[in-house]
């Protein structure tokens, strides 16, 4: 959803069943405006991300008694926390209590302290006992060293979500894989984060491996779905997705398309069977053999570069600027 206006079912019954709020969406928006012009909170944020507000509102309508929001999709203090509080306060008007927030990137200690200040300011200004003690959960590849550092630094986290380091060890590290939504209803979507490594690359894409004269893979490049395929012997600009200065021209001697769709999700199209596991394993070993030795060495390996086309780079940053909330200084 682009905004709360797209929410179809807007009604929510009071927790005790006494009344029905016919427009919970407007109630949340009213609270957001109150927060924006609040005496204690004025200047912390201006316009929040409306797509995020729509997601929080829809979640609250579906699970009013279990509303816990991930607030770092766009900007924690300028969008996530205000949007969460607006929905939480609307739920409070109907007898529900929000569970809390989750922080999953950035400076967890600082963000938790700032969020706590925000909650306490709301409790004080609007006379809501207990709101200042809203639960704050933190995650993001936490381990015992991170927890120790947070405790020494000082934080306001109530609970920690530990997964990866709970079931793996350094000798057999886990492969960190996350699925991110890149398009919905033919509309490209992007996940923003204060941690650049967590910013997603939007829209449907194609991916190619470009090989050099010696037969080794030089770089992978992602392009938009409808962009032309890189051609052998033709120079192509490869760009780092987020760093403007990191770019290079490549003249590939061989081009291999990497991404193959086995099932589009369309019930009208036949789903293609995956190759046998043995064949997948053999292909993996074959691909590793095509990497330069410096990429494969165990000590200080050279990072293998994955780039985007110039057109996709421009689109990423266009969407980023459109979705990121704009700060306001007073």
C-alpha positions as CSV (number, residue, x, y, z in Angstrom):
1,X,0.0,0.0,0.0
2,X,1.1,3.5,-0.8
3,X,-1.0,5.2,2.0
4,X,-3.7,4.5,4.6
5,X,-6.3,5.7,2.1
6,X,-6.0,2.3,0.4
7,X,-7.2,0.4,3.5
8,X,-10.6,-1.0,2.7
9,X,-11.8,-2.4,6.1
10,X,-11.4,0.4,8.6
11,X,-13.7,-0.5,11.5
12,X,-12.5,-1.9,14.8
13,X,-14.6,-2.9,17.8
14,X,-13.7,-1.7,21.3
15,X,-12.0,-4.3,23.4
16,X,-15.0,-4.7,25.7
17,X,-17.4,-4.9,22.8
18,X,-19.3,-1.8,23.8
19,X,-18.8,0.3,20.6
20,X,-17.3,0.1,17.1
21,X,-14.9,2.6,15.7
22,X,-16.0,3.0,12.1
23,X,-12.8,4.7,10.9
24,X,-9.8,3.5,12.9
25,X,-7.5,4.8,10.1
26,X,-8.7,8.4,10.7
27,X,-8.3,7.9,14.4
28,X,-4.6,6.9,14.0
29,X,-4.1,9.9,11.6
30,X,-5.6,12.3,14.2
31,X,-3.2,11.0,16.8
32,X,-0.3,11.4,14.4
33,X,-1.2,15.1,13.9
34,X,-1.5,15.6,17.7
35,X,2.0,14.2,18.1
36,X,3.4,16.3,15.3
37,X,2.2,19.5,17.0
38,X,2.9,18.3,20.6
39,X,4.6,20.7,23.0
40,X,7.1,18.1,24.1
41,X,7.6,16.3,20.8
42,X,7.6,19.3,18.3
43,X,10.5,19.3,15.9
44,X,11.5,15.6,16.3
45,X,9.6,14.7,13.1
46,X,7.6,16.3,10.3
47,X,6.1,14.0,7.6
48,X,6.3,10.3,8.3
49,X,6.2,7.6,5.6
50,X,2.6,6.9,4.7
51,X,3.2,3.5,3.4
52,X,4.7,2.5,6.7
53,X,1.7,4.0,8.5
54,X,-0.6,2.0,6.3
55,X,1.2,-1.2,7.2
56,X,1.1,-0.5,10.9
57,X,-2.6,0.4,10.8
58,X,-3.5,-2.7,8.8
59,X,-1.5,-4.8,11.3
60,X,-3.3,-3.3,14.2
61,X,-6.7,-3.8,12.6
62,X,-5.8,-7.5,12.1
63,X,-4.2,-8.1,15.5
64,X,-5.3,-5.3,17.9
65,X,-4.2,-7.2,21.0
66,X,-0.7,-8.1,19.6
67,X,0.5,-5.0,18.0
68,X,4.4,-5.1,17.9
69,X,6.0,-3.1,15.1
70,X,9.4,-3.2,13.4
71,X,10.1,0.6,13.3
72,X,13.4,0.8,11.3
73,X,12.1,0.3,7.7
74,X,12.6,3.9,6.8
75,X,13.8,6.1,9.7
76,X,13.4,5.1,13.3
77,X,12.8,8.6,14.9
78,X,11.4,10.5,12.0
79,X,8.9,7.9,10.9
80,X,8.8,4.5,12.6
81,X,8.4,5.6,16.2
82,X,5.8,8.4,15.4
83,X,3.8,6.1,13.2
84,X,3.9,3.3,15.8
85,X,2.8,5.7,18.6
86,X,-0.1,7.1,16.5
87,X,-1.5,3.6,16.0
88,X,-0.7,2.6,19.6
89,X,-2.6,5.6,20.9
90,X,-5.6,4.9,18.6
91,X,-5.6,1.3,20.0
92,X,-5.5,2.7,23.5
93,X,-8.6,4.7,22.8
94,X,-10.4,1.4,22.1
95,X,-9.1,-0.4,25.2
96,X,-6.2,-2.2,23.6
97,X,-2.6,-2.0,24.7
98,X,0.2,-2.2,22.1
99,X,2.9,-4.8,22.8
100,X,5.9,-2.5,21.8
101,X,8.5,-2.0,19.1
102,X,11.4,-3.9,17.6
103,X,14.7,-2.4,16.5
104,X,16.7,-4.4,14.0
105,X,19.5,-2.2,12.7
106,X,21.6,0.8,13.5
107,X,22.8,2.0,16.9
108,X,20.5,-0.1,19.1
109,X,21.6,1.7,22.4
110,X,21.0,5.2,21.1
111,X,17.8,4.3,19.3
112,X,16.3,2.6,22.3
113,X,17.1,5.6,24.6
114,X,15.6,8.0,22.1
115,X,12.5,5.8,21.7
116,X,12.1,5.7,25.5
117,X,12.3,9.5,25.7
118,X,9.5,9.7,23.1
119,X,7.3,7.2,25.0
120,X,7.8,9.1,28.3
121,X,7.0,12.4,26.7
122,X,3.7,11.0,25.4
123,X,2.9,9.6,28.8
124,X,3.6,13.0,30.4
125,X,1.8,15.2,27.8
126,X,-1.3,13.1,27.3
127,X,-1.6,11.6,30.8
128,X,-1.3,8.0,29.8
129,X,0.2,6.0,32.7
130,X,2.4,3.2,31.6
131,X,3.0,4.4,28.0
132,X,6.5,5.4,28.9
133,X,7.3,1.8,29.8
134,X,6.4,0.5,26.3
135,X,8.3,-2.7,25.5
136,X,11.4,-2.3,23.3
137,X,12.9,-5.4,21.7
138,X,16.2,-5.4,19.9
139,X,17.7,-7.9,17.4
140,X,20.2,-7.9,14.5
141,X,22.8,-10.8,14.8
142,X,23.2,-10.3,18.5
143,X,25.8,-12.3,20.4
144,X,27.3,-12.2,24.0
145,X,29.8,-9.5,23.0
146,X,27.1,-7.2,21.6
147,X,25.0,-7.6,24.7
148,X,28.0,-6.8,26.9
149,X,28.8,-3.7,24.9
150,X,25.2,-2.6,25.1
151,X,25.1,-3.0,28.8
152,X,28.3,-1.0,29.2
153,X,27.1,1.7,26.9
154,X,23.6,2.0,28.5
155,X,20.3,1.2,26.8
156,X,16.6,1.0,27.2
157,X,16.0,-2.4,25.6
158,X,13.6,-4.7,27.5
159,X,14.1,-7.9,25.4
160,X,16.7,-9.3,23.0
161,X,15.9,-11.4,20.0
162,X,18.8,-13.9,19.4
163,X,18.6,-16.4,16.6
164,X,21.7,-16.9,14.5
165,X,24.3,-17.0,17.3
166,X,22.0,-19.2,19.4
167,X,22.2,-22.1,17.0
168,X,25.6,-21.6,15.3
169,X,29.2,-21.2,16.3
170,X,32.1,-19.3,14.7
171,X,33.6,-22.5,13.3
172,X,30.4,-23.3,11.3
173,X,28.9,-19.9,10.7
174,X,25.4,-19.4,9.4
175,X,24.6,-18.1,5.9
176,X,22.6,-15.0,6.4
177,X,19.8,-15.0,3.9
178,X,16.8,-12.7,4.1
179,X,13.8,-12.5,1.6
180,X,12.8,-8.9,0.9
181,X,9.8,-7.7,-1.0
182,X,10.9,-5.8,-4.2
183,X,7.6,-5.4,-6.0
184,X,3.9,-5.6,-5.3
185,X,1.0,-5.2,-7.8
186,X,3.7,-4.2,-10.4
187,X,4.8,-1.3,-8.0
188,X,8.5,-1.4,-7.1
189,X,9.2,-1.3,-3.4
190,X,12.3,-0.6,-1.4
191,X,13.3,-1.2,2.2
192,X,15.2,1.6,3.8
193,X,17.4,1.4,6.8
194,X,20.0,3.4,8.7
195,X,22.2,0.3,8.0
196,X,23.0,0.6,4.3
197,X,23.7,-3.1,4.0
198,X,20.0,-3.7,4.8
199,X,18.6,-1.4,2.1
200,X,17.0,-3.6,-0.6
201,X,17.3,-3.2,-4.3
202,X,13.8,-2.7,-5.8
203,X,11.8,-4.1,-8.7
204,X,12.1,-7.3,-10.7
205,X,15.6,-7.9,-11.9
206,X,17.8,-10.0,-14.2
207,X,21.3,-11.0,-13.1
208,X,24.4,-11.7,-15.3
209,X,28.0,-12.9,-14.6
210,X,30.6,-11.2,-16.8
211,X,33.8,-13.1,-17.6
212,X,37.2,-11.7,-18.6
213,X,39.9,-12.8,-21.0
214,X,41.4,-15.4,-18.7
215,X,38.0,-17.1,-18.2
216,X,37.5,-16.0,-14.6
217,X,34.4,-14.2,-13.5
218,X,35.0,-10.4,-13.2
219,X,31.7,-9.1,-11.7
220,X,28.0,-9.8,-11.5
221,X,25.6,-7.2,-12.7
222,X,21.9,-6.7,-11.9
223,X,19.6,-5.0,-14.4
224,X,16.0,-4.1,-14.6
225,X,13.7,-6.9,-16.0
226,X,13.2,-5.1,-19.3
227,X,16.8,-3.8,-19.8
228,X,18.8,-5.4,-22.7
229,X,21.2,-8.2,-21.9
230,X,24.9,-7.3,-21.7
231,X,26.7,-8.3,-25.0
232,X,30.1,-9.9,-25.5
233,X,32.7,-7.3,-26.5
234,X,30.5,-4.3,-25.7
235,X,31.5,-2.0,-22.8
236,X,29.0,-1.7,-20.0
237,X,29.0,0.5,-16.9
238,X,28.9,-1.4,-13.6
239,X,28.0,0.6,-10.6
240,X,28.0,0.0,-6.8
241,X,24.3,0.1,-5.7
242,X,24.9,2.7,-3.0
243,X,28.4,4.3,-3.4
244,X,28.4,6.9,-6.2
245,X,32.2,6.9,-6.7
246,X,32.5,3.1,-7.1
247,X,32.0,2.3,-10.7
248,X,33.9,0.6,-13.6
249,X,33.5,-0.1,-17.3
250,X,33.6,-3.8,-18.2
251,X,34.1,-5.4,-21.6
252,X,32.9,-9.0,-21.1
253,X,34.3,-11.9,-23.1
254,X,31.5,-14.1,-22.0
255,X,28.1,-13.4,-20.5
256,X,26.1,-15.9,-18.4
257,X,22.6,-15.2,-17.1
258,X,22.3,-16.4,-13.5
259,X,18.7,-15.9,-12.5
260,X,16.3,-18.6,-13.8
261,X,12.6,-18.5,-12.9
262,X,11.2,-22.0,-12.2
263,X,7.8,-20.7,-11.1
264,X,6.4,-17.2,-11.6
265,X,3.7,-17.7,-9.0
266,X,1.1,-17.5,-11.8
267,X,-1.3,-20.4,-11.7
268,X,-1.7,-20.2,-15.5
269,X,2.0,-21.1,-16.1
270,X,3.5,-24.5,-15.6
271,X,6.0,-24.8,-12.8
272,X,9.4,-26.2,-14.0
273,X,11.0,-28.9,-11.9
274,X,14.2,-28.1,-10.1
275,X,17.4,-30.1,-11.1
276,X,18.4,-33.0,-8.8
277,X,20.4,-32.1,-5.8
278,X,23.5,-33.8,-7.2
279,X,23.3,-31.6,-10.3
280,X,22.9,-28.5,-8.2
281,X,26.0,-29.4,-6.2
282,X,28.1,-30.1,-9.3
283,X,27.1,-26.7,-10.7
284,X,28.1,-25.0,-7.5
285,X,31.5,-26.6,-7.5
286,X,31.9,-25.7,-11.2
287,X,31.1,-22.0,-10.5
288,X,33.6,-21.9,-7.6
289,X,36.3,-23.2,-10.0
290,X,35.6,-20.1,-12.3
291,X,36.5,-17.7,-9.5
292,X,39.9,-16.0,-9.3
293,X,42.2,-17.6,-6.7
294,X,42.3,-14.3,-4.7
295,X,38.6,-14.5,-4.2
296,X,38.8,-18.0,-2.9
297,X,41.7,-17.8,-0.4
298,X,40.8,-18.3,3.2
299,X,42.8,-15.4,4.6
300,X,41.7,-11.9,3.5
301,X,40.0,-12.9,0.3
302,X,39.3,-10.2,-2.3
303,X,35.6,-9.3,-2.1
304,X,33.7,-10.4,-5.3
305,X,31.8,-7.5,-6.7
306,X,28.1,-7.4,-7.4
307,X,27.0,-4.3,-9.3
308,X,23.9,-2.7,-10.8
309,X,23.4,-1.1,-14.2
310,X,23.4,2.6,-14.6
311,X,19.7,2.7,-15.2
312,X,18.9,0.5,-12.1
313,X,21.3,2.7,-10.0
314,X,19.4,5.8,-11.0
315,X,16.0,4.2,-10.2
316,X,17.2,2.9,-6.8
317,X,18.2,6.4,-5.7
318,X,15.1,8.0,-7.2
319,X,12.9,5.7,-5.2
320,X,15.1,6.1,-2.1
321,X,14.6,9.9,-2.1
322,X,10.9,9.6,-2.7
323,X,10.4,7.2,0.2
324,X,12.8,8.6,2.8
325,X,11.2,11.0,5.3
326,X,12.5,14.6,5.2
327,X,13.8,16.0,8.5
328,X,12.9,19.4,9.8
329,X,15.2,21.6,12.0
330,X,13.8,24.2,14.3
